[in-house]
């Protein structure tokens, strides 16, 4: 039986056990060296996607499946991803695991892959529309945002009513992840998000600025400099990921404002969790990318064997791979794990998985 805190914080764990059972018939005994699965990520150099590649390759080795990992030149390179998918189609890949740089722009190419007989599974980032992929394995990104937003509001207490809040997103509404984390954070903070197609509610006076970083440290630094130039009183910052948070902190440190701004983020990398331990990030929401890719490969193997399609988590339009709040400053009423736990479990398998 799983511990209570795991059931509360690590969402999707029960569905994960069911998925593992559903795919158990594939087993380690399957050997099909002709079965090719493509993993197309946003950036081969990003540690988050490196962990996905690690999970896919380990599962591919276990099942005797060839894994080919590809990406564009950077996290915003849709055309590079189009070319990668076209190469996989030409190579006769049976499955495509995709983290889209442009949730809607990639859809025509995804349709070509499906016409060629591929099972297309979106990892981490839902396509637009979500049913453009046959399945999505992802973090509940809105929930991830809500957790860090709730933590930030509770940490500020009464001061949250007069907060000066800024956000640094990946890009301008190119991916569902941007919107979901952004809106979730604002919702968790207590800000009404009226329009589901915009990043937050610009009418709320607490939101004083937003910028983009392309998910990078350098981008985060530049974005923070831009935000401070317009709003030097910022005291809460939401960043799309932890490299962005590192860059933003460096910009704050440069002008002596690192103690003024409470930073919250999403990812839960080992480096990011260490930043929590070091006080750079106040709280982060941990994802499980290794698991996303691992069960994605299992799903393609099952599809190749008997045509079975993976099922979404009950009540959702995607398979929820889990999220956990990491902070060394817990707040009442919001369960969390500390950085010591985070450093032991960063980006790996869900804790408690496989336990009775």
N, C-alpha and C positions, 0 to 999 in steps of 0.2 A: 504494500500500500504506500502511496506517495505521501510525504509529509505535507501538512496543511500549507506551509508557506510556499511550497513548490506549486501547489494547485492554484494559489492566489496570484503569485507573481509570474510564474512561467506558463503563460497561456498556450493552449494548444497541445499540452503534454498528453492528455488522454487520447485526443485524436491521433497524436503521434504514435502511441502504442498500437492503436487500431491499424494505422497505415503500415507499421512494421509487420503486423500479423497478416495483413492482406497481401503483402509482397513476399512473405516467407517462402512461398513456393518457388520463387526464383532461386534463392539459396546460393551458397558458395560453390555448389557443384556445377553451376551453369558455366559452360565454356563456349564462347562464340566470338572468336577473334575477328570475324567479319563484321560484327556489330559495332558501328561507329556512332558515338554520341558527341555532338558538338556543344561546347560551353562557351557562349559569347557573352563576355562581360564588358563593363564600361571602361575598365582600365586595368591592364595586366599588372601594373606596378602598385596599385592600391592594396594594402594589406587585407582589407575586407574581401576583395575578390581573390587574392592569393589564398585565403583560407577556403573559399569556395572551390578553387582549383584543387587544393589539397584533399578536400572531402570527396570531390568527384573522382580524382585519380585513385584514391585509396579504395573506393567502392568499385571503380572500374577494374582495378587489379584483382579484387576479391571475386568479381563475377566474370572475369575474362573478357572485358569489354574495352575497346579502344576509346580513349578520351582525347579530344582535340580542343584545346583552349585558345580562343581568339578574342580580339577586341579591336576597337578603333584606336586612333592616336591619343584620345583623351576622353574624359567622361561625357563630353558633349558631341562626340563625333558619330552622328547617326549614319552618315554615308559610309564610314569605315565598318560599322556593324552590318550595313546592307551588303557590302562586299564580302564580309566574312560569312554571312548566311548563304549567299549565292555560291561561295566556294564549297560549303558543306553540302548544299544541294547537288552540286556537280560531283562530289565525292560519294554520294549515295548514303549520307548519314541517316540513321533511323530515328534519331531524336535530337531535339534542339532545346538546350537549357539557356535561357536568355535573361540578362539584366539590361533592360532597354535604356539607351541614352535619350531617346525621344519616344514616349509611350504611344503616341499616335502616328508619328512619322514612319515607324518601323512596320506598321501593320500590313501594308501591301506586300512587303517582303516575307513576313510571317505567313501570309496567305499562300504565297508561292511555295514555301517550305511544306505546308500542309498538303497542298496539291501534289507535291512530290512524295507524299506518304509519310512525312515526319510527324511524330508527336512533338508538339511545341509546348514547353512548360516555362512560364515566366517565373524567374526567381527574384525575390526581393521587391521588384517593381512591377506593379500591375500594368498591363497594357490598357490603352484607351481606344475602344471599350475593353473591359476586362475579359469578355468572352472571346476576344480575338485569339487568345491562347486557349488550348484545351484544358489547361490547369494553371494555377498559380500557387507556388510555395513561397510564403513570405511572412515576415514579421507583420503584426498588426501595427502599422506605422502610426495610425491615429492614436491608438492606445499608448504607444511609446511616447508620443508627444504629450498626451494627457498626463502620463505619470510624471514627467519632468516638469510640466507646467504646474501640476498640483503641488509638487515638492517645492518649487520656487515660491509659489504663493504662500504656502504654509511657513516656509523659512522666513519670509519677509513679515508675515503676520499683518498687523494693521497697516504697515507701510505699503503693502501691495496695492492699496486703493490709489496711491499716488505714484506708482512705479513709472519709470521711464524705460520702456521695453523696446529692444531692437532685435531683429532677426537677420541672420546671414544664411541664405538658402543656397542650394546647389546652382540652380539656374532659374530663369523666369518661366515657371509653369510648363517646363518641358516634360517633367515626370510626375507621376502620381505621388511618389515618395515625398517630393518637395511639398506638395499641397497638404498631404495627410499629416506629416510631422508638424508642419507649420500651424495648420489649423488645430491639430490636437493640442499643441503646446498652448496656444491662445485659449482654447476651451478649458484646459486644465487650470489655467491661470485665472479663469473667471471672466474671460472676454467673450462676448457674443459674436460668433462667426455667422453672419447673415447670408453670405454668398458662397456657396460651395466651390465656385470656380475662381476665387481669388485667394491670395495669401493673407488671411486675417481680415479684420475689419478696420480699414484705415480711418473710420470715423471715431474709433475709440481713442481718446486723448493719451492713453497710456502707451499706445504703439507710436513711437517717435521716429522710426526709420527701419528700412529693410534694404539689403544689398545681396549680391551673389558672389560666390567664391569658386565655382566649378569643383567644389568638394576638396580643395587643396589648402595646404598650409599658407602658401604665398597668397592665394586668393583670399583667405580669411584675414590675413594681415592687412591687405589693401582695402578690403571691404570695411574692416573695423576703423581704419584711418578715415575712410570716407564718412562713415557714420558719426565718428567723433567730431569731425569738422563741422557737421551740421547740428549735432546734438551732444555737446560735451557732458551733459548731465545723465547720460544713459547709466542705469544701474542694474539692469537685467538683460542678458543676452542669450538668445537661443541660436545654436548653430546646427546646421544640417548633419554634421559629423564631427568627429574628434580632431582630425587634422585641421579643419577650419577653426575649431576652438583653440588649438595651439597657436595658430597664426594670429587670431584675434587677441589672445592673451599677450603675445609678444608686442603687438601694437599698443596695448594698454600699458604694459610694463615700460615701454619706451617713454611714455609721457607721465609715468607715475600714478596711473589710475587703476592698477591691477586690483587694489583692495576695494575699489568703488563698485565694480561690476560683478554680479553673480552670474556665472556662466553655467548653462545647462546644455546637454548635447545628447546625441543618439549614436550608438554603435556597440560599445562594450569591448573594444579591442584591448589587448594586454597593455599597449601603450596608453590608450585612453583611460583604462582603469588606474594605471600608475599615475596619470594626471589627476585623477580623483584623489588618490592617496597623497599626492603632493600639493593639493589645494588649488590647482589650476582650474579644474572643473568641479563644480559643486555636486552635480549629479549627472549620471548618464543612464540611458536605457539600453541594456545589453541585448543584442541579437544573436542568432545562432547560424551563421552562414555555412559552416562546415556541414551542418545537418541539412540545410536547404538543398545543397548540391548532392549530398550523399543519397537522400531519399529520392531526389530527382532522377539520378541514374537508375535506382531500383525501379522507379515507375516506368522508365523507358524500357528496361529489360522485361518487365511484366507485359507492357504493351506489345513488344516484339514477340513475346511468347504466345499470347492469347487474345490480344486486342483490348485488354482491360484498360479503362481510363481511370486515373486517380479521382477520388471524391473529395470535395471541399470539407472543411470543418463545419459541423452543424451550426446553422444560423449565419454563416458567412459565405461569401462568394469566392473564397480562396482557402487553401490549406494553411492554417496558422502554425508557424514553426516556433513561436514562443518569444517572450520578452521579459526581462527582469530589471528592476530598478536598482542601480548601484550608487551608494553614497555612504560617506563616513559620518554624516550628520542626519540621522533619521529624524522624521517628524511624526508626531502622534497621528494615528489613524491611517498611515500609509506605509505598508510593509515594504521592506527593502533588504538588500544584501550589502555588506560592507566591502571595501576594496580588497581585503584579504581573501574573501570568498571569490570576488571577481577575478583576482589574479590567478586563482587556482582553476577557474572554469571559463575564462574568456574565450568566447566564440566557438566553444566545443559542443559536445553533445549536451542535451538537456540534463540537469541533475535529477537523479532518481529514476532515469529511464531504465527499464528492465528490472527494477526492484519489485518485489512482491508487496 
